[in-house]
Amino acid sequence: MSFSLEVKKELLNKMDTARHCQIAEFAALMSFTAHVIETEEGLIGIESLTENTLVVEKFELLLKTLFDVKESDYTKSHELNSSKLITIRIFKQQLVANILQTIKWCDDTFLSIEEQFLDSRIIQKDCCKKAFIRGAFLAAGSISDPNKFYHYEIVCVFEEDAQKLVELLRFFNLDAKVTERKNNFVVYIKEGNNITDVLNLMGAVRLQMELFNIMIYKGISNDVNRKVNCETANLNKTIEAAVKQVNDIEYIRDTVGLDKLKVNLREVALLRLENQDTNLKDLGEMLDPPVGKSGVNHRLRKISEFAEGLREARGEL
């Protein structure tokens, strides 16, 4: 099961006790899946379409909780042209009026109907804002596998709707942005800590803790990799330096002889030839009297300068 589906399953079981929060979540489901239709007989109806069975479950649950709807009050079917698309239709006029008035899609007279993405009266309380975000994610959201990368998104049809959703997320200090993709407008969050925060405010606490654990593991893993890479890089530099030192010493030996070096340089040169894998600190302790790491490094640098001078004089540079 994908991480995104696990989140939605947890959110399916998250039901606010306050009616105003239930209305906010239902309003989000309506905004993303439903629209008003009219029959040839002039009846006004509500049609909700989605491929997500979890959204259907939450939609039905909120219908029954908020409006005391029975299964006989609506129809549910699979569209003929798409076995995945599930359609819910409601035509009982009093029920339709009650639903539309509750989510502020029409006035009390049921004469003026206007579909809205979000009416500010629906989300006056912070808890209702969270409920709306939860409903929006259930209907049109997804989260990538956090083991690969961090990405949370909700897809909107209209840019104006996406901007309203961004404002809602930013109200909770979440770094939400909008991008256009295939004629849709995608509200997204990238940063891992922001995604744990949005999981928490939606009510997916168990998956929030799972994401925390993944982030901690990845953080430790990245630290280890950085340290290993750093140590490997340092080791490579040490090996490259040692190889160059040996090459320089052998060049001096094979051209003019090591006797041309000063005594202190010759001692280090001979030791390096005999101990090519030894680090500078241990090399210095082999000298009599012992010399520190910086002293050994200084002498080897002088030897390299001598070798470079020889190469230049012999026209080999």
C-alpha positions in Angstrom: 0.0 0.0 0.0 1.3 3.4 -0.9 2.1 6.0 1.7 -0.5 8.3 0.2 -3.2 5.7 0.5 -2.3 4.9 4.1 -2.7 8.6 4.9 -6.1 8.7 3.3 -7.2 5.5 5.1 -6.3 7.1 8.4 -8.1 10.3 7.5 -11.2 8.3 6.5 -11.5 7.3 10.2 -10.9 10.9 11.4 -14.4 12.4 12.2 -14.7 15.7 14.0 -17.3 15.8 16.8 -18.2 19.4 16.1 -20.9 19.9 13.4 -19.2 23.0 12.0 -16.0 21.0 11.3 -18.0 18.2 9.7 -19.7 20.8 7.4 -16.2 22.2 6.5 -14.9 18.8 5.5 -18.1 18.0 3.5 -17.9 21.4 1.8 -14.3 20.5 0.6 -15.5 17.1 -0.7 -18.3 18.9 -2.6 -15.9 21.5 -4.0 -13.6 18.9 -5.5 -16.1 16.2 -6.6 -19.6 17.6 -6.9 -21.7 20.0 -9.0 -25.3 21.0 -9.3 -27.3 19.5 -12.2 -30.8 20.1 -13.5 -33.2 17.5 -15.0 -35.4 18.0 -18.0 -38.3 18.2 -15.5 -36.6 21.2 -13.8 -35.5 19.3 -10.7 -32.3 20.5 -9.1 -29.8 17.8 -8.1 -26.3 17.2 -6.8 -23.9 14.9 -8.6 -20.6 13.7 -7.1 -18.0 11.9 -9.2 -14.8 10.3 -8.0 -12.7 7.2 -8.6 -11.6 7.0 -5.0 -13.7 4.6 -2.9 -12.4 6.3 0.3 -13.8 9.6 -0.8 -17.1 7.9 -1.5 -17.1 6.4 2.0 -16.4 9.7 3.6 -18.9 11.5 1.5 -21.7 9.0 2.4 -20.7 9.1 6.1 -20.9 12.9 6.2 -24.2 12.8 4.3 -25.7 10.5 7.0 -24.1 12.4 9.9 -25.0 15.9 8.8 -28.3 15.4 7.0 -29.6 12.1 8.4 -29.6 10.7 4.8 -30.6 7.1 4.2 -29.3 5.0 1.3 -32.7 5.3 -0.4 -32.3 9.1 -0.5 -29.6 8.9 -3.2 -28.2 6.7 -5.9 -24.7 5.3 -6.3 -23.5 3.8 -9.5 -20.4 3.2 -11.7 -20.3 5.2 -14.9 -20.6 3.0 -18.1 -17.7 4.6 -19.8 -15.4 4.2 -16.8 -15.5 1.2 -14.4 -13.5 3.2 -11.8 -15.7 6.4 -11.8 -18.3 6.3 -9.0 -21.3 8.6 -9.2 -23.6 9.7 -6.4 -26.8 11.6 -7.3 -29.2 13.3 -5.0 -32.6 14.6 -6.3 -34.8 14.9 -3.2 -35.5 18.6 -3.4 -35.7 19.4 0.3 -32.5 17.4 0.9 -30.7 19.1 -2.0 -31.8 22.5 -0.7 -30.6 21.7 2.8 -27.2 20.5 1.5 -26.6 23.5 -0.7 -27.7 26.0 1.9 -25.5 24.3 4.5 -22.4 24.7 2.4 -23.4 28.2 1.2 -23.9 27.3 -2.4 -27.4 28.9 -2.3 -29.4 31.3 -0.2 -32.2 30.4 2.1 -34.8 30.8 -0.7 -33.1 28.1 -2.9 -33.7 30.4 -5.8 -30.1 31.6 -6.4 -27.6 28.7 -6.7 -23.9 29.3 -7.1 -21.2 26.6 -6.8 -18.3 27.9 -4.7 -14.9 26.5 -3.9 -14.9 28.0 -0.4 -17.2 30.4 1.4 -15.4 32.2 4.2 -18.3 31.5 6.6 -17.5 27.8 6.4 -14.0 28.2 7.9 -14.3 30.8 10.5 -12.7 28.6 13.2 -9.2 27.2 12.9 -10.5 23.7 13.5 -12.8 24.1 10.4 -9.9 25.3 8.3 -8.1 22.1 9.2 -11.2 20.0 8.4 -11.5 21.7 5.0 -7.8 20.9 4.2 -8.4 17.3 5.2 -11.4 17.0 2.9 -9.5 18.7 0.0 -6.6 16.2 0.4 -9.0 13.2 0.6 -10.7 14.3 -2.6 -7.7 15.6 -4.7 -4.5 15.1 -2.8 -1.5 12.8 -2.7 1.8 12.4 -1.0 4.9 10.8 -2.5 6.8 7.9 -0.9 8.9 9.8 1.7 11.7 7.2 1.4 12.3 8.6 -2.1 11.5 12.3 -1.7 9.1 14.7 0.1 6.1 16.0 -1.9 2.5 16.8 -0.8 0.0 18.1 -3.3 -3.6 18.9 -4.0 -4.8 19.4 -7.6 -7.3 22.2 -8.3 -9.1 22.9 -11.6 -9.0 26.7 -11.2 -6.1 28.9 -10.3 -8.4 31.0 -8.0 -9.3 27.9 -6.0 -5.6 27.0 -5.8 -4.7 30.4 -4.5 -7.4 30.2 -1.8 -6.1 26.8 -0.7 -2.5 28.2 -0.6 -3.7 31.0 1.7 -5.4 28.4 3.9 -2.3 26.4 4.2 -0.1 29.4 4.8 -2.4 30.5 7.6 -0.8 27.5 9.5 2.7 28.7 8.5 3.1 26.0 5.9 5.3 26.8 2.9 2.7 26.1 0.2 3.1 27.1 -3.5 1.2 26.7 -6.7 2.4 25.4 -10.1 0.5 24.7 -13.3 0.4 21.1 -14.7 -1.6 19.8 -17.6 -4.3 22.5 -17.4 -4.6 22.1 -13.7 -3.2 24.1 -10.8 -1.3 22.1 -8.2 -0.9 23.3 -4.6 2.2 21.7 -3.2 4.5 21.5 -0.2 8.1 20.1 -0.5 9.9 20.5 2.8 9.7 17.4 5.1 8.9 19.3 8.3 6.1 21.1 6.6 4.6 17.9 5.4 4.7 16.4 9.0 2.9 19.6 10.1 0.2 19.3 7.5 -0.3 15.6 8.3 -0.8 16.6 11.9 -3.3 19.4 11.3 -5.3 17.0 9.0 -5.4 14.4 11.7 -3.1 11.8 10.3 -1.1 11.5 13.5 0.1 7.9 13.0 1.4 8.6 9.6 3.0 11.8 10.8 5.0 9.7 13.3 6.0 7.3 10.6 7.2 10.2 8.4 9.2 11.5 11.4 10.9 8.2 11.8 11.7 8.1 8.1 13.1 11.6 8.2 15.3 10.7 11.2 16.6 7.5 9.5 17.3 9.4 6.3 19.1 12.1 8.3 21.3 9.6 10.1 22.0 7.8 6.8 22.9 11.1 5.1 25.2 12.0 7.9 27.0 8.7 7.7 27.3 9.0 3.9 28.7 12.5 4.3 31.2 11.3 6.8 32.2 8.3 4.7 32.5 10.5 1.6 34.6 13.0 3.5 36.9 10.4 4.9 37.2 8.7 1.5 38.1 12.1 -0.1 40.7 12.7 2.6 42.1 9.2 2.2 42.3 9.7 -1.6 44.1 13.0 -1.1 46.5 11.3 1.3 47.2 8.5 -1.1 47.7 10.9 -4.0 50.1 13.0 -2.0 52.1 9.9 -0.9 52.3 8.7 -4.5 53.6 12.1 -5.7 56.1 12.2 -2.8 57.5 8.7 -3.7 57.6 9.7 -7.4 59.6 12.8 -6.6 62.0 11.0 -4.4 62.6 8.2 -7.0 63.1 10.9 -9.7 65.8 12.5 -7.6 67.4 9.2 -6.8 67.5 8.1 -10.4 68.8 11.4 -11.8 71.3 13.0 -9.4 71.1 10.7 -6.4 69.6 11.3 -2.9 73.1 12.5 -1.7 72.3 15.8 -3.3 69.6 16.4 -0.7 70.3 17.9 2.7 70.7 15.4 5.5 67.4 16.1 7.1 65.6 15.8 3.8 67.5 12.7 2.8 66.4 11.0 6.1 62.7 11.7 5.4 63.1 10.6 1.7 64.6 7.3 2.7 61.9 6.7 5.3 59.1 7.5 2.8 60.5 5.1 0.2 60.6 2.3 2.8 57.1 3.2 4.3 55.0 4.4 1.4 51.7 3.8 3.1 52.6 5.4 6.5 50.9 8.7 7.4 53.0 11.8 8.2 52.5 11.6 12.0 53.8 8.0 12.2 56.6 8.9 9.7 57.8 11.7 11.9 57.9 9.4 15.0 60.3 7.1 13.1 62.9 9.9 12.8 65.7 10.4 15.4 64.9 12.8 17.0 61.2 12.5 16.2 59.6 15.3 14.2 56.0 16.5 14.2 53.5 16.0 11.3 53.9 19.6 10.1 57.7 19.2 10.2 57.6 16.1 8.1 55.2 17.8 5.7 57.6 20.7 5.4 60.5 18.5 4.5 58.5 16.5 1.9 57.4 19.8 0.3 61.1 20.9 0.1 61.9 17.5 -1.6 59.1 18.0 -4.1 60.4 21.5 -4.9 63.9 20.1 -5.4 62.4 17.5 -7.8 60.5 20.2 -9.7 63.6 22.2 -10.0 65.4 19.3 -11.5 62.7 18.6 -14.0 62.7 22.2 -15.1 66.4 22.3 -15.5 66.3 19.1 -17.6 63.5 20.5 -19.7 61.0 17.9 -18.6 58.2 20.3 -17.5 
